[in-house]
Amino acid sequence: MFLFRLENLADKYFDTYYDYYERYENDTDIDIPIEDEPEEVIPDYIDLDKLVALLVQKHVGSIAGITLSVQETSLTGTEIYKEMVESKTKWTSLDDEWIDDSYLPKDHENGRQITLESQRVRTFRVVIGQKKGLREEEL
């Protein structure tokens, strides 16, 4: 078993404005034309199964005969993330109605394709097992 952490170090505006400002980096005029404003950025997805397979293959050499189980955990790796969220106290306040997180990128429903919004850190637990019915010399 091992834990690995994925971090997106970009800030909120990095993906959206990086190319936008790069076009004007040599300009002395700071005013950027409004008609050139960037469009909404489509998030990049990370395939957990492929990433974990590559990590294990790099370290072990071959993933033939190996089973891999991946679960998201809390940042410390002590709890399964889904269980942590479900058991968390649901605090409410007077101004909750103005909080809008609908713009945040969402994982694919299968849970195997994930995305990291800006400044997000996610931790995963990987359990490596042996496929049933294989003898050690077949690995």
C-alpha positions, 0 to 999 in steps of 0.5 A: 500500500502507498499514498500519493498526493496530487496538487494543482499549484496554479492559482484561480486565474492561471489557466484562464489568463496565462495565454491571454497575458502572454500575448501582451507580455512585451507591450508597455501598455497595461490596458488589454482589449476587452474583445480579447478576453479569454473564454472559459477553460475546459478542465483537464481530467486525470485518469486515475487507473492509468496514472496509478498503473504507470506509477506502479509499473515505474517502481515495480517493473511490470503490472502483470498479475497485479491488482490495484485498488485506488481510493481517495482519502482525507489529506492526512490519508487516515479516512476514506474521503467519501466517508469523511464528507458524509460524517462531517457536520453540515454548518449553516450560516445566514449568508450561505445562499450566495455561495456558488460552487457550480463553476468548479470542475466536477469529476466524471461520475465513474470516479476514475476520471478526476480533475483538480481545480486551482489550489486543490490538493487530493490524496489517494490510497493505493493497495497492491494485490496479487491476482488470484490463481497465479503462482509467484513464479508467473508474476 
